[in-house]
Amino acid sequence: MPELIAYAILTSVFVVTARLWIRRVKRSRVKKNRSQSRRRRGNSYDYRKHLAALVDRDGYVCKICGHTIDPFLRHPNPYSLSIDHIIPLSGGGTHDLDNLQLSHLLCNLQKGGAQVIRVRRIRIKK
């Protein structure tokens, strides 16, 4: 009978230890996967350092449609400010200032991975 009690205690200790070990392994894998996915997505690049130069060069004008961009609109708005790659990253483009342009978020999403060669000029009334 004492062997049975000792076996039960050892089994319960083993189960608790195993559960803690599994939980620790899962947490470390989640952290590792998060950091790997951030690197894959390229979230480490900061476009804000080019924003002032792009505004000076483009002057709050969407280079895809030609309309003005309201600088006070924020991200969920389809007409908010967005930075577009002229030659997409998937097509071999870079993050250089020469390859970046200002656009509306909607225009940038509609453009997708395409390279717009001809820009439609629209007269903007002031």
HUVEN-V367368 format. One record per backbone hydrogen bond with DSSP energy under -0.5 kcal/mol. NH is the residue of the N-H (numbers start at 1). CO is the residue of the C=O. If there is no record, write none. Layout:
NH|CO + NH|CO
This chain:
5|1 + 6|2 + 7|3 + 8|4 + 9|5 + 10|6 + 11|7 + 12|8 + 13|9 + 14|10 + 15|11 + 16|12 + 17|13 + 18|14 + 19|15 + 20|16 + 21|17 + 22|18 + 23|19 + 24|20 + 25|21 + 26|22 + 27|23 + 28|24 + 29|25 + 30|26 + 31|27 + 32|28 + 33|29 + 34|30 + 35|31 + 36|32 + 37|33 + 38|34 + 39|35 + 40|36 + 41|37 + 42|38 + 43|38 + 45|42 + 47|45 + 49|46 + 50|47 + 51|47 + 52|48 + 54|50 + 55|51 + 56|52 + 57|53 + 58|54 + 59|54 + 59|55 + 62|67 + 63|102 + 66|62 + 69|60 + 70|79 + 71|69 + 73|70 + 77|74 + 80|77 + 81|73 + 82|103 + 84|82 + 84|101 + 86|84 + 86|99 + 88|86 + 91|88 + 92|89 + 93|88 + 99|96 + 100|97 + 101|84 + 103|82 + 105|80 + 106|78 + 108|104 + 109|105 + 110|106 + 111|107 + 112|108 + 114|111 + 116|114 + 117|115 + 119|117 + 120|64 + 120|118 + 121|119 + 125|123
